[in-house]
């Protein structure tokens, strides 16, 4: 089952052995020293939370081929129904996107594009990661074509555009055609599926070049 592939040893029994035969499975019980809440449909999605008095820690969230946002809201509704004492949900995960079999972290994309995190934008979570000065600094960034080219050349392992092969030249042109000195507009003009590896590498390098604070991956939602 998909559950065995991505869970940890700590929760293996809950996910692989305690699943019922119904279309929707909900488990809420004490395992060792933890109260655990699990909801899933065996194939498409599941959420696993450890319950600590008045807050729930989201240990795992998986969603396949269905609306991720609606599914997560559905899981939170079930959590509220079965765990009435919970007043806050905490997510430690970083949202990932998979393109052609490779997983990429979205935290830099969401920071540069929206000035917030994935969970903040879609689920109403707030994060300990961002502050007003960081967002203001992001909005004032001015990019140059020379900077983008230099990052691309460094990524490609060469010293000049003449050393790029034809495919690499096409990829560089893809970015230059969409260039804007405003980083928000620049990021919004690029579809990462076209050049996923360099796109996410570029955002990571820009984040470090402009010396933003390290982003925490902790998100909070008041229930």
NORMOMO-V610319 format. One record per residue. SS is DSSP state (H for helix, E for strand, C for the rest). PHI is phi in whole degrees, 0 to 359 (none if undefined). Layout:
ss->SS phi->PHI
ss->SS phi->PHI
This chain:
ss->C phi->none
ss->H phi->298
ss->H phi->297
ss->H phi->292
ss->H phi->286
ss->H phi->240
ss->C phi->276
ss->C phi->263
ss->H phi->301
ss->H phi->303
ss->H phi->247
ss->H phi->300
ss->H phi->296
ss->H phi->300
ss->H phi->278
ss->H phi->264
ss->C phi->249
ss->C phi->262
ss->C phi->290
ss->C phi->277
ss->C phi->260
ss->C phi->286
ss->C phi->295
ss->C phi->245
ss->E phi->249
ss->E phi->232
ss->E phi->234
ss->E phi->219
ss->E phi->202
ss->E phi->270
ss->E phi->233
ss->C phi->57
ss->C phi->258
ss->E phi->249
ss->E phi->267
ss->E phi->246
ss->E phi->240
ss->E phi->230
ss->E phi->220
ss->E phi->189
ss->C phi->242
ss->C phi->78
ss->C phi->243
ss->C phi->264
ss->E phi->201
ss->E phi->199
ss->E phi->227
ss->E phi->230
ss->E phi->234
ss->E phi->261
ss->E phi->258
ss->E phi->233
ss->C phi->51
ss->C phi->258
ss->E phi->227
ss->E phi->243
ss->E phi->260
ss->E phi->284
ss->E phi->279
ss->E phi->215
ss->E phi->216
ss->E phi->227
ss->E phi->215
ss->C phi->227
ss->C phi->63
ss->C phi->223
ss->C phi->295
ss->H phi->295
ss->H phi->290
ss->H phi->298
ss->H phi->294
ss->H phi->293
ss->H phi->297
ss->H phi->301
ss->H phi->297
ss->H phi->296
ss->H phi->296
ss->H phi->293
ss->H phi->300
ss->H phi->296
ss->H phi->293
ss->H phi->269
ss->C phi->238
ss->C phi->294
ss->C phi->283
ss->C phi->289
ss->C phi->242
ss->E phi->212
ss->E phi->246
ss->E phi->240
ss->E phi->246
ss->C phi->257
ss->C phi->281
ss->C phi->252
ss->C phi->293
ss->E phi->246
ss->E phi->234
ss->E phi->250
ss->E phi->232
ss->C phi->50
ss->C phi->83
ss->E phi->251
ss->E phi->263
ss->E phi->230
ss->E phi->275
ss->C phi->267
ss->H phi->296
ss->H phi->287
ss->H phi->300
ss->H phi->292
ss->H phi->293
ss->H phi->287
ss->H phi->276
ss->H phi->237
ss->C phi->72
ss->C phi->204
ss->C phi->267
ss->H phi->302
ss->H phi->291
ss->H phi->296
ss->H phi->291
ss->H phi->264
ss->H phi->241
ss->C phi->80
ss->C phi->290
ss->E phi->244
ss->E phi->240
ss->C phi->277
ss->C phi->277
ss->C phi->251
ss->C phi->225
ss->H phi->299
ss->H phi->294
ss->H phi->295
ss->H phi->294
ss->H phi->298
ss->H phi->295
ss->H phi->300
ss->H phi->292
ss->C phi->263
ss->C phi->294
ss->E phi->244
ss->C phi->268
ss->C phi->233
ss->H phi->299
ss->H phi->299
ss->H phi->297
ss->H phi->298
ss->H phi->297
ss->H phi->297
ss->H phi->295
ss->H phi->295
ss->H phi->294
ss->H phi->297
ss->H phi->298
ss->H phi->277
ss->C phi->78
ss->C phi->230
ss->C phi->251
ss->C phi->210
ss->H phi->297
ss->H phi->296
ss->H phi->273
ss->C phi->286
ss->C phi->280
ss->H phi->297
ss->H phi->296
ss->H phi->293
ss->H phi->296
ss->H phi->294
ss->H phi->294
ss->H phi->296
ss->H phi->297
ss->H phi->304
ss->H phi->286
ss->H phi->292
ss->H phi->294
ss->C phi->253
ss->C phi->295
ss->C phi->213
ss->C phi->292
ss->E phi->278
ss->H phi->296
ss->H phi->295
ss->H phi->293
ss->H phi->299
ss->H phi->295
ss->H phi->290
ss->C phi->275
ss->C phi->253
ss->C phi->268
ss->C phi->299
ss->C phi->298
ss->C phi->289
ss->C phi->217
ss->H phi->302
ss->H phi->300
ss->H phi->287
ss->H phi->304
ss->H phi->285
ss->H phi->295
ss->H phi->301
ss->H phi->296
ss->H phi->296
ss->H phi->293
ss->H phi->298
ss->H phi->300
ss->H phi->283
ss->H phi->299
ss->C phi->270
ss->C phi->57
ss->C phi->285
ss->C phi->297
ss->C phi->297
ss->C phi->282
ss->C phi->287
ss->C phi->252
ss->C phi->249
ss->E phi->237
ss->E phi->236
ss->E phi->227
ss->E phi->280
ss->C phi->267
